[in-house]
Amino acid sequence: MYQRKRRLKVEAYVDGVLNGDKIILSKAITLVESTLESDHLIAEQVIEKILPHTGNSVRIGITGVPGVGKSTFIESFGKLVTSFNNKLAVLAIDPSSQRSKGSILGDKTRMSNLAIDPLAYIRPSAAGSSLGGVSTKTRETMLLCEAAGYNVIFIETVGVGQSETTVKGMVDFFLLLMLAGAGDELQGIKKGIMEMADAIAITKADGDNKAKCQRAQREYKNALHLFPPSENGWYPNVLTCSAIDNHGLMAIWEEIEKYSKEMKKNNFFFSNRQFQNVEWMHDIILYSLKQKFYSNKKIANSIITLEKDIKNKKIPAISAARNLLKEYQQT
Ligand code: GDP
């Protein structure tokens, strides 16, 4: 029979996390990721207690299509970041993990050097039933990592879907990794994602690929020029790098440092985080309402009938939705 794991007291989680104890940190994250209501109650108390110790980090979103070199980049760039004595936590938003349970980042083996770095903490991506659920877990995980002293946070996501918007909503700096392709440079990735980027790095700028990357760099620079300026006054730069040759990584780190400095000076850094926190609350409300609605047994039954009625044109979708919401209010 399934046995529930023994839980620690709230104070034990809080003390462990604040002392930077990786084992307790992992246990606290497990609570956050748990599907048990009882675990959530403990997790919420832990988060509330550690909250004053959060926020002291730079949160960096890293995205790009599969194969662009994200894990290789994170490993090399991560080693650079920890070489300056920064404590680095690497997390992921991976909506595909619902299916695979594995994830873009679950496999520490892909980042074996970073995984054994005492200054780094790699957490496999949370699996969840929806992007909303996964992102809430990742945000809470991020807070726990900050309270444990991690002052640089990477949040990785695959550049194929809406998870970029979610990640953009929880980070300070959004780094888009791109490949130098022949010809159609802008095809691979949606324009909207490029507009979100605070910097673009063209990966694999080594060997024979170097010249192609420099060409792509010029083309992307031109493309970014056409975008409207950002409200914070930041002009995204396009850089090239090689995670294998360790080329260009320092310039990316310097770009992030420059961004943090400038955005702190003009206050955008803090106002953006305030905005993100308020948005987060609304996300949680929407997510919780949706969960409650769809897990209601009466509603689930009515939905089956009404879906058929919609298909058979017996009822318009709007009326069906109204009926369901009315029914839900009465439960
Ligand atoms: P991900 O799917 O975005 O995580 O990409 P990976 O990090 O797994 O890399 C995909 C492939 O590109 C692998 O075969 C890597 O060895 C290769 N790769 C990654 N970074 C570089 C690089 O800087 N230079 C070169 N030449 N190959 C790279």
Residues whose N, C-alpha, C, O or C-beta is under 5 A from the ligand:
A	BS01	GDP	V65 P66 G67 V68 G69 K70 S71 T72 F73 K204 D206 C241 S242 A243 I244
